[in-house]
């Protein structure tokens, strides 16, 4: 049974995140578990998620961007109150940031997405990205 759609096209930040993500070589959007995910072979960003507060208690983040974080960067990210550890994804080094926050820094989101892409994309796509200058 497929998951229900858990987003709307007019959700805060979706259009901006989509534009950022689909600009990467080989990037494509799919719907997985009811949410938009952006992949280049593997998933490098997803829109929306939840935060596990304690067993059986989750906080929804319907307009968040989830990205994979370089392990060396995790301490800094985890010390920044704007980020949360998403349920299911968090143990694999993923973190989320709320795109509905009016103070969202889209340059920073772009850098986070770029770093996540570089952690999962095939080498040939990273080379293509680097060749763009």
Backbone as XML, in Angstrom:
<?xml version="1.0"?>
<chain id="A" units="angstrom">
  <residue number="1" name="UNK">
    <atom name="N" x="0.840" y="-1.175" z="0.000"/>
    <atom name="CA" x="0.000" y="0.000" z="0.000"/>
    <atom name="C" x="0.888" y="1.241" z="0.000"/>
  </residue>
  <residue number="2" name="UNK">
    <atom name="N" x="0.686" y="2.150" z="-0.957"/>
    <atom name="CA" x="1.518" y="3.352" z="-1.017"/>
    <atom name="C" x="1.220" y="4.306" z="0.139"/>
  </residue>
  <residue number="3" name="UNK">
    <atom name="N" x="2.237" y="5.078" z="0.490"/>
    <atom name="CA" x="2.069" y="6.091" z="1.529"/>
    <atom name="C" x="1.201" y="7.228" z="1.007"/>
  </residue>
  <residue number="4" name="UNK">
    <atom name="N" x="0.415" y="7.856" z="1.868"/>
    <atom name="CA" x="-0.353" y="9.024" z="1.421"/>
    <atom name="C" x="0.595" y="10.189" z="1.152"/>
  </residue>
  <residue number="5" name="UNK">
    <atom name="N" x="0.195" y="11.062" z="0.244"/>
    <atom name="CA" x="0.976" y="12.265" z="-0.044"/>
    <atom name="C" x="0.954" y="13.145" z="1.200"/>
  </residue>
  <residue number="6" name="UNK">
    <atom name="N" x="2.135" y="13.573" z="1.636"/>
    <atom name="CA" x="2.256" y="14.310" z="2.890"/>
    <atom name="C" x="2.805" y="15.717" z="2.670"/>
  </residue>
  <residue number="7" name="UNK">
    <atom name="N" x="2.513" y="16.299" z="1.506"/>
    <atom name="CA" x="2.967" y="17.657" z="1.211"/>
    <atom name="C" x="2.002" y="18.290" z="0.225"/>
  </residue>
  <residue number="8" name="UNK">
    <atom name="N" x="2.128" y="19.597" z="0.097"/>
    <atom name="CA" x="1.347" y="20.348" z="-0.871"/>
    <atom name="C" x="2.323" y="21.181" z="-1.693"/>
  </residue>
  <residue number="9" name="UNK">
    <atom name="N" x="2.022" y="21.404" z="-2.939"/>
    <atom name="CA" x="2.914" y="22.173" z="-3.812"/>
    <atom name="C" x="3.194" y="23.577" z="-3.285"/>
  </residue>
  <residue number="10" name="UNK">
    <atom name="N" x="2.294" y="24.113" z="-2.473"/>
    <atom name="CA" x="2.513" y="25.473" z="-1.951"/>
    <atom name="C" x="3.113" y="25.487" z="-0.545"/>
  </residue>
  <residue number="11" name="UNK">
    <atom name="N" x="3.638" y="24.351" z="-0.083"/>
    <atom name="CA" x="4.298" y="24.312" z="1.223"/>
    <atom name="C" x="5.490" y="25.267" z="1.224"/>
  </residue>
  <residue number="12" name="UNK">
    <atom name="N" x="5.733" y="25.933" z="2.352"/>
    <atom name="CA" x="6.866" y="26.869" z="2.433"/>
    <atom name="C" x="8.192" y="26.177" z="2.143"/>
  </residue>
  <residue number="13" name="UNK">
    <atom name="N" x="8.934" y="26.745" z="1.218"/>
    <atom name="CA" x="10.265" y="26.249" z="0.910"/>
    <atom name="C" x="10.360" y="25.158" z="-0.137"/>
  </residue>
  <residue number="14" name="UNK">
    <atom name="N" x="9.250" y="24.535" z="-0.495"/>
    <atom name="CA" x="9.332" y="23.427" z="-1.452"/>
    <atom name="C" x="9.813" y="23.906" z="-2.817"/>
  </residue>
  <residue number="15" name="UNK">
    <atom name="N" x="9.258" y="24.967" z="-3.331"/>
    <atom name="CA" x="9.661" y="25.445" z="-4.664"/>
    <atom name="C" x="11.141" y="25.829" z="-4.675"/>
  </residue>
  <residue number="16" name="UNK">
    <atom name="N" x="11.589" y="26.493" z="-3.627"/>
    <atom name="CA" x="12.989" y="26.911" z="-3.552"/>
    <atom name="C" x="13.918" y="25.700" z="-3.440"/>
  </residue>
  <residue number="17" name="UNK">
    <atom name="N" x="13.546" y="24.728" z="-2.593"/>
    <atom name="CA" x="14.368" y="23.527" z="-2.439"/>
    <atom name="C" x="14.398" y="22.747" z="-3.749"/>
  </residue>
  <residue number="18" name="UNK">
    <atom name="N" x="13.282" y="22.626" z="-4.395"/>
    <atom name="CA" x="13.205" y="21.904" z="-5.673"/>
    <atom name="C" x="14.147" y="22.551" z="-6.694"/>
  </residue>
  <residue number="19" name="UNK">
    <atom name="N" x="14.112" y="23.877" z="-6.773"/>
    <atom name="CA" x="14.973" y="24.590" z="-7.724"/>
    <atom name="C" x="16.454" y="24.340" z="-7.412"/>
  </residue>
  <residue number="20" name="UNK">
    <atom name="N" x="16.819" y="24.400" z="-6.139"/>
    <atom name="CA" x="18.205" y="24.130" z="-5.739"/>
    <atom name="C" x="18.616" y="22.711" z="-6.122"/>
  </residue>
  <residue number="21" name="UNK">
    <atom name="N" x="17.809" y="21.754" z="-5.733"/>
    <atom name="CA" x="18.170" y="20.346" z="-5.911"/>
    <atom name="C" x="18.230" y="19.918" z="-7.362"/>
  </residue>
  <residue number="22" name="UNK">
    <atom name="N" x="17.270" y="20.359" z="-8.157"/>
    <atom name="CA" x="17.215" y="19.898" z="-9.542"/>
    <atom name="C" x="18.261" y="20.555" z="-10.426"/>
  </residue>
  <residue number="23" name="UNK">
    <atom name="N" x="19.004" y="21.518" z="-9.891"/>
    <atom name="CA" x="20.097" y="22.146" z="-10.638"/>
    <atom name="C" x="21.360" y="21.286" z="-10.629"/>
  </residue>
  <residue number="24" name="UNK">
    <atom name="N" x="21.416" y="20.263" z="-9.793"/>
    <atom name="CA" x="22.596" y="19.399" z="-9.715"/>
    <atom name="C" x="22.582" y="18.382" z="-10.856"/>
  </residue>
  <residue number="25" name="UNK">
    <atom name="N" x="23.764" y="18.052" z="-11.382"/>
    <atom name="CA" x="23.826" y="17.066" z="-12.467"/>
    <atom name="C" x="23.182" y="15.737" z="-12.056"/>
  </residue>
  <residue number="26" name="UNK">
    <atom name="N" x="22.356" y="15.213" z="-12.938"/>
    <atom name="CA" x="21.742" y="13.913" z="-12.708"/>
    <atom name="C" x="20.660" y="13.884" z="-11.651"/>
  </residue>
  <residue number="27" name="UNK">
    <atom name="N" x="20.317" y="15.038" z="-11.103"/>
    <atom name="CA" x="19.313" y="15.071" z="-10.030"/>
    <atom name="C" x="17.919" y="14.851" z="-10.588"/>
  </residue>
  <residue number="28" name="UNK">
    <atom name="N" x="17.146" y="14.115" z="-9.826"/>
    <atom name="CA" x="15.744" y="13.907" z="-10.173"/>
    <atom name="C" x="14.919" y="13.875" z="-8.902"/>
  </residue>
  <residue number="29" name="UNK">
    <atom name="N" x="13.674" y="14.214" z="-9.059"/>
    <atom name="CA" x="12.733" y="14.222" z="-7.933"/>
    <atom name="C" x="11.825" y="13.017" z="-8.037"/>
  </residue>
  <residue number="30" name="UNK">
    <atom name="N" x="11.586" y="12.408" z="-6.894"/>
    <atom name="CA" x="10.633" y="11.309" z="-6.804"/>
    <atom name="C" x="9.829" y="11.504" z="-5.527"/>
  </residue>
  <residue number="31" name="UNK">
    <atom name="N" x="8.736" y="10.787" z="-5.425"/>
    <atom name="CA" x="7.959" y="10.777" z="-4.191"/>
    <atom name="C" x="8.252" y="9.451" z="-3.497"/>
  </residue>
  <residue number="32" name="UNK">
    <atom name="N" x="8.711" y="9.535" z="-2.257"/>
    <atom name="CA" x="8.996" y="8.344" z="-1.466"/>
    <atom name="C" x="8.416" y="8.543" z="-0.074"/>
  </residue>
  <residue number="33" name="UNK">
    <atom name="N" x="7.693" y="7.584" z="0.389"/>
    <atom name="CA" x="7.048" y="7.661" z="1.705"/>
    <atom name="C" x="6.184" y="8.922" z="1.819"/>
  </residue>
  <residue number="34" name="UNK">
    <atom name="N" x="5.587" y="9.323" z="0.693"/>
    <atom name="CA" x="4.666" y="10.455" z="0.676"/>
    <atom name="C" x="5.317" y="11.822" z="0.605"/>
  </residue>
  <residue number="35" name="UNK">
    <atom name="N" x="6.657" y="11.867" z="0.431"/>
    <atom name="CA" x="7.370" y="13.148" z="0.423"/>
    <atom name="C" x="8.288" y="13.244" z="-0.795"/>
  </residue>
  <residue number="36" name="UNK">
    <atom name="N" x="8.554" y="14.488" z="-1.248"/>
    <atom name="CA" x="9.520" y="14.654" z="-2.329"/>
    <atom name="C" x="10.932" y="14.320" z="-1.841"/>
  </residue>
  <residue number="37" name="UNK">
    <atom name="N" x="11.633" y="13.525" z="-2.621"/>
    <atom name="CA" x="13.040" y="13.249" z="-2.362"/>
    <atom name="C" x="13.811" y="13.593" z="-3.632"/>
  </residue>
  <residue number="38" name="UNK">
    <atom name="N" x="15.028" y="14.014" z="-3.442"/>
    <atom name="CA" x="15.882" y="14.404" z="-4.558"/>
    <atom name="C" x="17.085" y="13.477" z="-4.539"/>
  </residue>
  <residue number="39" name="UNK">
    <atom name="N" x="17.343" y="12.871" z="-5.699"/>
    <atom name="CA" x="18.380" y="11.853" z="-5.755"/>
    <atom name="C" x="19.255" y="12.051" z="-6.978"/>
  </residue>
  <residue number="40" name="UNK">
    <atom name="N" x="20.469" y="11.596" z="-6.831"/>
    <atom name="CA" x="21.430" y="11.496" z="-7.928"/>
    <atom name="C" x="22.073" y="10.127" z="-7.723"/>
  </residue>
  <residue number="41" name="UNK">
    <atom name="N" x="21.347" y="9.106" z="-8.099"/>
    <atom name="CA" x="21.711" y="7.734" z="-7.735"/>
    <atom name="C" x="21.102" y="7.438" z="-6.373"/>
  </residue>
  <residue number="42" name="UNK">
    <atom name="N" x="21.606" y="8.086" z="-5.332"/>
    <atom name="CA" x="21.066" y="7.964" z="-3.979"/>
    <atom name="C" x="20.403" y="9.275" z="-3.586"/>
  </residue>
  <residue number="43" name="UNK">
    <atom name="N" x="19.597" y="9.224" z="-2.558"/>
    <atom name="CA" x="18.925" y="10.424" z="-2.057"/>
    <atom name="C" x="19.949" y="11.360" z="-1.418"/>
  </residue>
  <residue number="44" name="UNK">
    <atom name="N" x="19.889" y="12.645" z="-1.815"/>
    <atom name="CA" x="20.762" y="13.640" z="-1.195"/>
    <atom name="C" x="19.976" y="14.721" z="-0.453"/>
  </residue>
  <residue number="45" name="UNK">
    <atom name="N" x="18.681" y="14.771" z="-0.641"/>
    <atom name="CA" x="17.843" y="15.730" z="0.100"/>
    <atom name="C" x="16.405" y="15.239" z="0.065"/>
  </residue>
  <residue number="46" name="UNK">
    <atom name="N" x="15.671" y="15.588" z="1.097"/>
    <atom name="CA" x="14.253" y="15.264" z="1.133"/>
    <atom name="C" x="13.508" y="16.431" z="1.765"/>
  </residue>
  <residue number="47" name="UNK">
    <atom name="N" x="12.242" y="16.543" z="1.422"/>
    <atom name="CA" x="11.406" y="17.629" z="1.922"/>
    <atom name="C" x="10.420" y="17.075" z="2.936"/>
  </residue>
  <residue number="48" name="UNK">
    <atom name="N" x="10.531" y="17.566" z="4.152"/>
    <atom name="CA" x="9.624" y="17.159" z="5.218"/>
    <atom name="C" x="10.118" y="15.933" z="5.955"/>
  </residue>
  <residue number="49" name="UNK">
    <atom name="N" x="9.720" y="15.852" z="7.190"/>
    <atom name="CA" x="10.124" y="14.719" z="8.005"/>
    <atom name="C" x="9.573" y="14.850" z="9.408"/>
  </residue>
  <residue number="50" name="UNK">
    <atom name="N" x="10.085" y="14.026" z="10.283"/>
    <atom name="CA" x="9.677" y="14.069" z="11.688"/>
    <atom name="C" x="10.916" y="13.965" z="12.562"/>
  </residue>
  <residue number="51" name="UNK">
    <atom name="N" x="10.748" y="14.407" z="13.773"/>
    <atom name="CA" x="11.798" y="14.314" z="14.780"/>
    <atom name="C" x="11.298" y="13.387" z="15.874"/>
  </residue>
  <residue number="52" name="UNK">
    <atom name="N" x="12.097" y="12.379" z="16.207"/>
    <atom name="CA" x="11.723" y="11.462" z="17.278"/>
    <atom name="C" x="12.096" y="12.109" z="18.611"/>
  </residue>
  <residue number="53" name="UNK">
    <atom name="N" x="11.088" y="12.445" z="19.405"/>
    <atom name="CA" x="11.329" y="13.069" z="20.699"/>
    <atom name="C" x="11.618" y="12.025" z="21.763"/>
  </residue>
  <residue number="54" name="UNK">
    <atom name="N" x="10.874" y="10.916" z="21.714"/>
    <atom name="CA" x="11.049" y="9.772" z="22.611"/>
    <atom name="C" x="10.245" y="8.635" z="21.979"/>
  </residue>
  <residue number="55" name="UNK">
    <atom name="N" x="10.426" y="7.430" z="22.433"/>
    <atom name="CA" x="9.699" y="6.310" z="21.806"/>
    <atom name="C" x="8.186" y="6.580" z="21.730"/>
  </residue>
  <residue number="56" name="UNK">
    <atom name="N" x="7.677" y="6.470" z="20.528"/>
    <atom name="CA" x="6.247" y="6.656" z="20.301"/>
    <atom name="C" x="5.800" y="8.100" z="20.173"/>
  </residue>
  <residue number="57" name="UNK">
    <atom name="N" x="6.723" y="9.065" z="20.273"/>
    <atom name="CA" x="6.368" y="10.489" z="20.218"/>
    <atom name="C" x="7.232" y="11.182" z="19.172"/>
  </residue>
  <residue number="58" name="UNK">
    <atom name="N" x="6.596" y="11.616" z="18.082"/>
    <atom name="CA" x="7.293" y="12.284" z="16.993"/>
    <atom name="C" x="6.735" y="13.688" z="16.788"/>
  </residue>
  <residue number="59" name="UNK">
    <atom name="N" x="7.623" y="14.608" z="16.448"/>
    <atom name="CA" x="7.224" y="15.976" z="16.121"/>
    <atom name="C" x="7.310" y="16.134" z="14.606"/>
  </residue>
  <residue number="60" name="UNK">
    <atom name="N" x="6.225" y="16.539" z="13.948"/>
    <atom name="CA" x="6.277" y="16.714" z="12.498"/>
    <atom name="C" x="7.004" y="18.004" z="12.106"/>
  </residue>
  <residue number="61" name="UNK">
    <atom name="N" x="7.760" y="17.930" z="11.044"/>
    <atom name="CA" x="8.415" y="19.076" z="10.418"/>
    <atom name="C" x="8.008" y="19.026" z="8.939"/>
  </residue>
  <residue number="62" name="UNK">
    <atom name="N" x="6.812" y="19.465" z="8.613"/>
    <atom name="CA" x="6.293" y="19.277" z="7.255"/>
    <atom name="C" x="7.039" y="20.057" z="6.174"/>
  </residue>
  <residue number="63" name="UNK">
    <atom name="N" x="7.726" y="21.131" z="6.536"/>
    <atom name="CA" x="8.432" y="21.932" z="5.533"/>
    <atom name="C" x="9.934" y="21.974" z="5.793"/>
  </residue>
  <residue number="64" name="UNK">
    <atom name="N" x="10.483" y="20.880" z="6.249"/>
    <atom name="CA" x="11.914" y="20.828" z="6.532"/>
    <atom name="C" x="12.690" y="20.297" z="5.336"/>
  </residue>
  <residue number="65" name="UNK">
    <atom name="N" x="13.958" y="20.635" z="5.315"/>
    <atom name="CA" x="14.898" y="20.041" z="4.370"/>
    <atom name="C" x="15.784" y="19.104" z="5.170"/>
  </residue>
  <residue number="66" name="UNK">
    <atom name="N" x="15.852" y="17.846" z="4.748"/>
    <atom name="CA" x="16.737" y="16.875" z="5.375"/>
    <atom name="C" x="17.909" y="16.623" z="4.438"/>
  </residue>
  <residue number="67" name="UNK">
    <atom name="N" x="19.118" y="16.670" z="4.991"/>
    <atom name="CA" x="20.331" y="16.449" z="4.209"/>
    <atom name="C" x="21.304" y="15.584" z="4.989"/>
  </residue>
  <residue number="68" name="UNK">
    <atom name="N" x="22.158" y="14.907" z="4.262"/>
    <atom name="CA" x="23.230" y="14.120" z="4.883"/>
    <atom name="C" x="24.363" y="15.086" z="5.228"/>
  </residue>
  <residue number="69" name="UNK">
    <atom name="N" x="24.905" y="14.938" z="6.432"/>
    <atom name="CA" x="25.961" y="15.826" z="6.920"/>
    <atom name="C" x="27.268" y="15.054" z="7.013"/>
  </residue>
  <residue number="70" name="UNK">
    <atom name="N" x="28.343" y="15.684" z="6.588"/>
    <atom name="CA" x="29.672" y="15.099" z="6.742"/>
    <atom name="C" x="29.907" y="14.852" z="8.228"/>
  </residue>
  <residue number="71" name="UNK">
    <atom name="N" x="30.375" y="13.671" z="8.601"/>
    <atom name="CA" x="30.578" y="13.377" z="10.025"/>
    <atom name="C" x="31.425" y="14.419" z="10.755"/>
  </residue>
  <residue number="72" name="UNK">
    <atom name="N" x="32.387" y="15.026" z="10.074"/>
    <atom name="CA" x="33.224" y="16.047" z="10.711"/>
    <atom name="C" x="32.431" y="17.310" z="11.046"/>
  </residue>
  <residue number="73" name="UNK">
    <atom name="N" x="31.324" y="17.529" z="10.360"/>
    <atom name="CA" x="30.501" y="18.721" z="10.564"/>
    <atom name="C" x="29.369" y="18.506" z="11.573"/>
  </residue>
  <residue number="74" name="UNK">
    <atom name="N" x="29.109" y="17.257" z="11.920"/>
    <atom name="CA" x="27.981" y="16.967" z="12.810"/>
    <atom name="C" x="28.045" y="17.698" z="14.151"/>
  </residue>
  <residue number="75" name="UNK">
    <atom name="N" x="29.192" y="17.781" z="14.821"/>
    <atom name="CA" x="29.204" y="18.497" z="16.106"/>
    <atom name="C" x="28.747" y="19.953" z="15.978"/>
  </residue>
  <residue number="76" name="UNK">
    <atom name="N" x="29.173" y="20.638" z="14.935"/>
    <atom name="CA" x="28.762" y="22.035" z="14.739"/>
    <atom name="C" x="27.272" y="22.122" z="14.441"/>
  </residue>
  <residue number="77" name="UNK">
    <atom name="N" x="26.779" y="21.239" z="13.595"/>
    <atom name="CA" x="25.357" y="21.233" z="13.246"/>
    <atom name="C" x="24.524" y="20.902" z="14.485"/>
  </residue>
  <residue number="78" name="UNK">
    <atom name="N" x="24.965" y="19.903" z="15.242"/>
    <atom name="CA" x="24.207" y="19.498" z="16.425"/>
    <atom name="C" x="24.230" y="20.563" z="17.514"/>
  </residue>
  <residue number="79" name="UNK">
    <atom name="N" x="25.197" y="21.464" z="17.478"/>
    <atom name="CA" x="25.245" y="22.561" z="18.436"/>
    <atom name="C" x="24.439" y="23.774" z="18.007"/>
  </residue>
  <residue number="80" name="UNK">
    <atom name="N" x="23.850" y="23.714" z="16.824"/>
    <atom name="CA" x="23.067" y="24.823" z="16.272"/>
    <atom name="C" x="21.582" y="24.500" z="16.453"/>
  </residue>
  <residue number="81" name="UNK">
    <atom name="N" x="20.897" y="25.278" z="17.242"/>
    <atom name="CA" x="19.499" y="25.027" z="17.585"/>
    <atom name="C" x="18.518" y="25.045" z="16.424"/>
  </residue>
  <residue number="82" name="UNK">
    <atom name="N" x="18.944" y="25.486" z="15.260"/>
    <atom name="CA" x="18.038" y="25.492" z="14.101"/>
    <atom name="C" x="17.860" y="24.101" z="13.492"/>
  </residue>
  <residue number="83" name="UNK">
    <atom name="N" x="18.750" y="23.188" z="13.835"/>
    <atom name="CA" x="18.728" y="21.855" z="13.235"/>
    <atom name="C" x="18.113" y="20.836" z="14.172"/>
  </residue>
  <residue number="84" name="UNK">
    <atom name="N" x="17.545" y="19.797" z="13.603"/>
    <atom name="CA" x="16.998" y="18.694" z="14.389"/>
    <atom name="C" x="17.466" y="17.375" z="13.800"/>
  </residue>
  <residue number="85" name="UNK">
    <atom name="N" x="17.404" y="16.338" z="14.628"/>
    <atom name="CA" x="17.773" y="14.988" z="14.209"/>
    <atom name="C" x="16.498" y="14.300" z="13.732"/>
  </residue>
  <residue number="86" name="UNK">
    <atom name="N" x="16.404" y="14.027" z="12.446"/>
    <atom name="CA" x="15.167" y="13.421" z="11.939"/>
    <atom name="C" x="15.043" y="11.944" z="12.305"/>
  </residue>
  <residue number="87" name="UNK">
    <atom name="N" x="13.808" y="11.553" z="12.586"/>
    <atom name="CA" x="13.521" y="10.141" z="12.844"/>
    <atom name="C" x="13.954" y="9.329" z="11.627"/>
  </residue>
  <residue number="88" name="UNK">
    <atom name="N" x="14.433" y="8.134" z="11.871"/>
    <atom name="CA" x="14.852" y="7.168" z="10.867"/>
    <atom name="C" x="16.160" y="7.562" z="10.169"/>
  </residue>
  <residue number="89" name="UNK">
    <atom name="N" x="16.306" y="8.811" z="9.757"/>
    <atom name="CA" x="17.461" y="9.279" z="8.993"/>
    <atom name="C" x="18.621" y="9.702" z="9.904"/>
  </residue>
  <residue number="90" name="UNK">
    <atom name="N" x="18.318" y="10.179" z="11.086"/>
    <atom name="CA" x="19.320" y="10.749" z="11.983"/>
    <atom name="C" x="20.502" y="9.850" z="12.286"/>
  </residue>
  <residue number="91" name="UNK">
    <atom name="N" x="20.282" y="8.564" z="12.594"/>
    <atom name="CA" x="21.420" y="7.699" z="12.909"/>
    <atom name="C" x="22.420" y="7.549" z="11.759"/>
  </residue>
  <residue number="92" name="UNK">
    <atom name="N" x="21.996" y="7.853" z="10.537"/>
    <atom name="CA" x="22.887" y="7.766" z="9.372"/>
    <atom name="C" x="23.542" y="9.099" z="9.046"/>
  </residue>
  <residue number="93" name="UNK">
    <atom name="N" x="23.449" y="10.056" z="9.971"/>
    <atom name="CA" x="24.124" y="11.333" z="9.784"/>
    <atom name="C" x="23.308" y="12.405" z="9.092"/>
  </residue>
  <residue number="94" name="UNK">
    <atom name="N" x="22.017" y="12.237" z="9.027"/>
    <atom name="CA" x="21.146" y="13.239" z="8.413"/>
    <atom name="C" x="20.651" y="14.214" z="9.476"/>
  </residue>
  <residue number="95" name="UNK">
    <atom name="N" x="20.443" y="15.465" z="9.062"/>
    <atom name="CA" x="19.870" y="16.485" z="9.933"/>
    <atom name="C" x="18.853" y="17.280" z="9.128"/>
  </residue>
  <residue number="96" name="UNK">
    <atom name="N" x="17.938" y="17.921" z="9.844"/>
    <atom name="CA" x="16.895" y="18.701" z="9.203"/>
    <atom name="C" x="16.924" y="20.145" z="9.654"/>
  </residue>
  <residue number="97" name="UNK">
    <atom name="N" x="16.455" y="21.012" z="8.766"/>
    <atom name="CA" x="16.299" y="22.431" z="9.067"/>
    <atom name="C" x="14.943" y="22.868" z="8.529"/>
  </residue>
  <residue number="98" name="UNK">
    <atom name="N" x="14.248" y="23.695" z="9.312"/>
    <atom name="CA" x="12.887" y="24.115" z="8.972"/>
    <atom name="C" x="12.910" y="25.201" z="7.899"/>
  </residue>
  <residue number="99" name="UNK">
    <atom name="N" x="12.314" y="24.924" z="6.753"/>
    <atom name="CA" x="12.247" y="25.894" z="5.661"/>
    <atom name="C" x="11.088" y="26.864" z="5.819"/>
  </residue>
  <residue number="100" name="UNK">
    <atom name="N" x="10.210" y="26.609" z="6.779"/>
    <atom name="CA" x="9.090" y="27.525" z="7.017"/>
    <atom name="C" x="9.517" y="28.701" z="7.890"/>
  </residue>
  <residue number="101" name="UNK">
    <atom name="N" x="10.704" y="28.630" z="8.479"/>
    <atom name="CA" x="11.233" y="29.720" z="9.298"/>
    <atom name="C" x="11.479" y="30.924" z="8.390"/>
  </residue>
  <residue number="102" name="UNK">
    <atom name="N" x="10.931" y="32.067" z="8.758"/>
    <atom name="CA" x="11.076" y="33.256" z="7.915"/>
    <atom name="C" x="12.524" y="33.730" z="7.812"/>
  </residue>
  <residue number="103" name="UNK">
    <atom name="N" x="13.374" y="33.303" z="8.722"/>
    <atom name="CA" x="14.785" y="33.711" z="8.708"/>
    <atom name="C" x="15.676" y="32.683" z="8.003"/>
  </residue>
  <residue number="104" name="UNK">
    <atom name="N" x="15.081" y="31.741" z="7.274"/>
    <atom name="CA" x="15.891" y="30.714" z="6.620"/>
    <atom name="C" x="16.902" y="31.381" z="5.681"/>
  </residue>
  <residue number="105" name="UNK">
    <atom name="N" x="18.134" y="30.910" z="5.740"/>
    <atom name="CA" x="19.222" y="31.428" z="4.914"/>
    <atom name="C" x="19.377" y="30.486" z="3.718"/>
  </residue>
  <residue number="106" name="UNK">
    <atom name="N" x="18.876" y="30.903" z="2.563"/>
    <atom name="CA" x="18.865" y="30.028" z="1.397"/>
    <atom name="C" x="20.261" y="29.756" z="0.853"/>
  </residue>
  <residue number="107" name="UNK">
    <atom name="N" x="21.199" y="30.672" z="1.101"/>
    <atom name="CA" x="22.582" y="30.398" z="0.711"/>
    <atom name="C" x="23.111" y="29.228" z="1.532"/>
  </residue>
  <residue number="108" name="UNK">
    <atom name="N" x="22.822" y="29.233" z="2.829"/>
    <atom name="CA" x="23.239" y="28.135" z="3.696"/>
    <atom name="C" x="22.555" y="26.833" z="3.289"/>
  </residue>
  <residue number="109" name="UNK">
    <atom name="N" x="21.268" y="26.879" z="3.004"/>
    <atom name="CA" x="20.558" y="25.668" z="2.561"/>
    <atom name="C" x="21.209" y="25.133" z="1.289"/>
  </residue>
  <residue number="110" name="UNK">
    <atom name="N" x="21.554" y="26.026" z="0.371"/>
    <atom name="CA" x="22.237" y="25.596" z="-0.850"/>
    <atom name="C" x="23.560" y="24.913" z="-0.568"/>
  </residue>
  <residue number="111" name="UNK">
    <atom name="N" x="24.308" y="25.438" z="0.397"/>
    <atom name="CA" x="25.585" y="24.829" z="0.779"/>
    <atom name="C" x="25.372" y="23.460" z="1.420"/>
  </residue>
  <residue number="112" name="UNK">
    <atom name="N" x="24.345" y="23.344" z="2.241"/>
    <atom name="CA" x="24.034" y="22.060" z="2.872"/>
    <atom name="C" x="23.647" y="21.017" z="1.826"/>
  </residue>
  <residue number="113" name="UNK">
    <atom name="N" x="22.823" y="21.424" z="0.871"/>
    <atom name="CA" x="22.397" y="20.508" z="-0.192"/>
    <atom name="C" x="23.597" y="20.105" z="-1.043"/>
  </residue>
  <residue number="114" name="UNK">
    <atom name="N" x="24.469" y="21.071" z="-1.362"/>
    <atom name="CA" x="25.668" y="20.783" z="-2.146"/>
    <atom name="C" x="26.544" y="19.757" z="-1.425"/>
  </residue>
  <residue number="115" name="UNK">
    <atom name="N" x="26.765" y="19.962" z="-0.140"/>
    <atom name="CA" x="27.599" y="19.037" z="0.635"/>
    <atom name="C" x="26.974" y="17.647" z="0.699"/>
  </residue>
  <residue number="116" name="UNK">
    <atom name="N" x="25.668" y="17.583" z="0.861"/>
    <atom name="CA" x="24.970" y="16.303" z="0.908"/>
    <atom name="C" x="25.080" y="15.592" z="-0.436"/>
  </residue>
  <residue number="117" name="UNK">
    <atom name="N" x="24.876" y="16.337" z="-1.504"/>
    <atom name="CA" x="25.000" y="15.783" z="-2.858"/>
    <atom name="C" x="26.380" y="15.158" z="-3.045"/>
  </residue>
  <residue number="118" name="UNK">
    <atom name="N" x="27.411" y="15.884" z="-2.624"/>
    <atom name="CA" x="28.789" y="15.418" z="-2.794"/>
    <atom name="C" x="29.083" y="14.161" z="-1.974"/>
  </residue>
  <residue number="119" name="UNK">
    <atom name="N" x="28.329" y="13.945" z="-0.894"/>
    <atom name="CA" x="28.523" y="12.736" z="-0.086"/>
    <atom name="C" x="27.912" y="11.494" z="-0.718"/>
  </residue>
  <residue number="120" name="UNK">
    <atom name="N" x="26.917" y="11.662" z="-1.591"/>
    <atom name="CA" x="26.209" y="10.481" z="-2.106"/>
    <atom name="C" x="26.239" y="10.313" z="-3.624"/>
  </residue>
  <residue number="121" name="UNK">
    <atom name="N" x="26.487" y="11.389" z="-4.366"/>
    <atom name="CA" x="26.434" y="11.299" z="-5.829"/>
    <atom name="C" x="27.622" y="10.514" z="-6.377"/>
  </residue>
  <residue number="122" name="UNK">
    <atom name="N" x="27.432" y="9.870" z="-7.523"/>
    <atom name="CA" x="28.549" y="9.187" z="-8.175"/>
    <atom name="C" x="29.659" y="10.190" z="-8.551"/>
  </residue>
  <residue number="123" name="UNK">
    <atom name="N" x="30.886" y="9.702" z="-8.587"/>
    <atom name="CA" x="32.045" y="10.560" z="-8.876"/>
    <atom name="C" x="31.913" y="11.292" z="-10.204"/>
  </residue>
  <residue number="124" name="UNK">
    <atom name="N" x="31.333" y="10.645" z="-11.199"/>
    <atom name="CA" x="31.213" y="11.292" z="-12.513"/>
    <atom name="C" x="30.288" y="12.513" z="-12.451"/>
  </residue>
  <residue number="125" name="UNK">
    <atom name="N" x="29.244" y="12.451" z="-11.602"/>
    <atom name="CA" x="28.346" y="13.593" z="-11.470"/>
    <atom name="C" x="29.000" y="14.715" z="-10.664"/>
  </residue>
  <residue number="126" name="UNK">
    <atom name="N" x="29.801" y="14.354" z="-9.670"/>
    <atom name="CA" x="30.530" y="15.367" z="-8.908"/>
    <atom name="C" x="31.541" y="16.060" z="-9.822"/>
  </residue>
  <residue number="127" name="UNK">
    <atom name="N" x="32.208" y="15.294" z="-10.692"/>
    <atom name="CA" x="33.143" y="15.881" z="-11.650"/>
    <atom name="C" x="32.417" y="16.830" z="-12.594"/>
  </residue>
  <residue number="128" name="UNK">
    <atom name="N" x="31.225" y="16.444" z="-13.016"/>
    <atom name="CA" x="30.430" y="17.317" z="-13.895"/>
    <atom name="C" x="30.059" y="18.605" z="-13.162"/>
  </residue>
  <residue number="129" name="UNK">
    <atom name="N" x="29.682" y="18.501" z="-11.894"/>
    <atom name="CA" x="29.364" y="19.678" z="-11.095"/>
    <atom name="C" x="30.596" y="20.581" z="-10.978"/>
  </residue>
  <residue number="130" name="UNK">
    <atom name="N" x="31.735" y="20.008" z="-10.656"/>
    <atom name="CA" x="32.965" y="20.786" z="-10.513"/>
    <atom name="C" x="33.382" y="21.449" z="-11.812"/>
  </residue>
  <residue number="131" name="UNK">
    <atom name="N" x="33.118" y="20.801" z="-12.933"/>
    <atom name="CA" x="33.466" y="21.355" z="-14.242"/>
    <atom name="C" x="32.638" y="22.596" z="-14.584"/>
  </residue>
  <residue number="132" name="UNK">
    <atom name="N" x="31.491" y="22.735" z="-13.933"/>
    <atom name="CA" x="30.652" y="23.909" z="-14.181"/>
    <atom name="C" x="31.303" y="25.179" z="-13.649"/>
  </residue>
  <residue number="133" name="UNK">
    <atom name="N" x="32.213" y="24.990" z="-12.676"/>
    <atom name="CA" x="32.940" y="26.143" z="-12.112"/>
    <atom name="C" x="32.203" y="26.803" z="-11.107"/>
  </residue>
</chain>
